[in-house]
Amino acid sequence: MPASAPGADIPGGLRDVRRRVQAAALRAGRPAGSVRLVAVSKTFGPDLVRAAASAGQADFGENRVQEGLEKIEALRELGLTWHLIGHLQSNKARRAAAAFAWIHSIDSLDLLRKVDAGAAEAGTSPEVLIQVDLAHEATKHGVEPAAAGDLVRAALDARAVRLRGLMIVPPFPDEAEDSRPWFRRLRDLRDALVASGAPADRLADLSMGMSQDLEVAIEEGATIVRVGTAIFGRRAAGAAHKVEEPGR
């Protein structure tokens, strides 16, 4: 679907995406409110985030810690919920743990421990998702599926963070259906972890699906979709290639 210029019609974009989410959930036999929409605001300024918030959007996703911290501070009075959806470097774990309500990209035991220590130190309790690497693309991150169980068990024993589920960044699809096998594999991995003894309520969330394939993701069990372009419009030339793309 064509993307508009940045900020051209944020309320209209949100209405369209919400309709898509609701329709997909209903087709899948799920309550319309069972999917959390995260508006991916990376590279878009605070003024555009404010416009989306004015249209009723509460959850926003950022790729980079520093960019996210600047927006969190600039928009603090709005009481928004901030998600870190990009790769998190361990040297920024403490800052992220103190500021973001959700961290979608826990991909190693070392990172988990640093985020947990930072959260305990800051007195916060971020919700965390374990990012799984299924496609093994060179530019993507995530824990190997065979090691996901160990990371889940460590997260369940953490002091401050709360495990909520799994996340994936699949290969960019030519067609929405191209993403289905990756989403299904993540759901199957979650189900296998639960069958092996992990508490179902601590793996209830699946963060998967973006502007181009959110319907397929919801059909395969997504509870969180990360949508940027369909809400905010096109990013400036080159901006989308500077960082990993967990939300478009």
Sequence and secondary structure as in RCSB ss.txt:
>XXXX:A:sequence
MPASAPGADIPGGLRDVRRRVQAAALRAGRPAGSVRLVAVSKTFGPDLVRAAASAGQADFGENRVQEGLEKIEAL
RELGLTWHLIGHLQSNKARRAAAAFAWIHSIDSLDLLRKVDAGAAEAGTSPEVLIQVDLAHEATKHGVEPAAAGD
LVRAALDARAVRLRGLMIVPPFPDEAEDSRPWFRRLRDLRDALVASGAPADRLADLSMGMSQDLEVAIEEGATIV
RVGTAIFGRRAAGAAHKVEEPGR
>XXXX:A:secstr
    STTTTHHHHHHHHHHHHHHHHHHTT  GGGSEEEEE TTS HHHHHHHHHTT  EEEESSHHHHHHHHHHT
GGG  EEEE S   GGGHHHHHHH SEEEEE SHHHHHHHHHHHHHHT   EEEEEB SS  TT   B GGGHHH
HHHHHHT SS EEEEEE      SSGGGGHHHHHHHHHHHHHHHHTT  GGGS EEE   TTTHHHHHHTT SEE
EE HHHH    TTGGGSS  S  
